[in-house]
Structure formats: C-alpha cells, structure tokens
C-alpha cells in the first residue's frame, strides 16, 4: 500500500509539472521597414523578439525576450528591455536601450551619451511598459547617433551604423506567428547592397 501511494504521488507530481509547462503558447514577433541610417543610406531595419504567453487566469505572467533591433549592413544590434527582463536597461522606465559611453551621442545636443541616456525606446510617453504588451503596431523613437559609423576589427573594417535619430518616432507594424511556423521568421535581409557601398 505504501509503495502504491508513492507511485501515485510521483505520478501526480509529474502531471502538475507537465501542466505548468504546457499552458504557455509560444510566438515569434517581428517588424521590418526601410529607413535611413545616420550616414543617410537606405537600409532595412528589423525588430524581432519571442514570447511565452499564458492565459489570463494562469498564475504565471507572460514572458518575452528583449527586442533586437538590427540595421542592414551593420554589425551593431540594439537590445531593448523592460523591467521584467533579467538585465533591464538602467536608463529609465518602459521598453528602452541605453547609450554606450564612447559609442553614442545624444542626437539633440551632440553630447556623449552614457548609461543614463535613453537611446532607443518603444512607445515613449505611453502606458506601454512591457514587451508582452505590444500589439500589432508600435512606435520606435531613436534619440542617439553613433560616434563613428565603423570600427576596426582585426584586418577588416566593420559597419556599426544604425537607424537615423529622429524627433518623430518610426511607426512599426508587427507580425506575430507561432514559434517555428514558416511565417514566424523575420524577412531575410539582402546583404548585396552592403558589398556595393
């Protein structure tokens, strides 16, 4: 009887654990648009992240990865976080990325940007505070520009330019698809334009 009870308890425990892990729905999100980088070159910009979404009645909150913002031809990608992420940006509230000393300038003043300066933010001034709150569209405000658009990496010169700063936020439309679906990947970026520059 004691052995039967142990087996029953173990099976119950395994059922609860599998139920906890199985309630989430997993999605990929991305948005892409054409804009100029700080050097005035037309480039494709891609934003992407993933979420684990739980039902409203569930005990666990929905989770996300940080948003990755990549500019065509550039080796530098931004990482926008909110306060729910493991290492959130320390430069303010909402969804944001901070400046890097020696790499960024505050576009409005031309002064060096530091870790207290917000360089990129999602829907600034609105109530949106988590990546998981993002719906079918959002605005992206870019407030910094690179100190230099390239850097020396061993024997090659790498492009580190990114989306041009603007006082008017960029409107980005978002696609959401189940993770692993054929339409769940960001569009492929054509790098042939980079070789032509």
Secondary structure, DSSP 4 states (H G I P E B T S, - for coil): -HHHHHHHHHHHHHHHHHHHHHT-EEEEEEEEEEEEBTTS-EEEEEEEEEEEE--TTSSS--EEPPEEEEETT-S-EEEEB-TTSTT--SS-SSEEEE--TTTEEETTT-PBP-TTSEEEEESTTSS--SGGG--SEEEEEE-EEES-SEEEETTEEEE---BPP-SSPEEEE-EEEETT-GGGSPPPP-THHHHH-
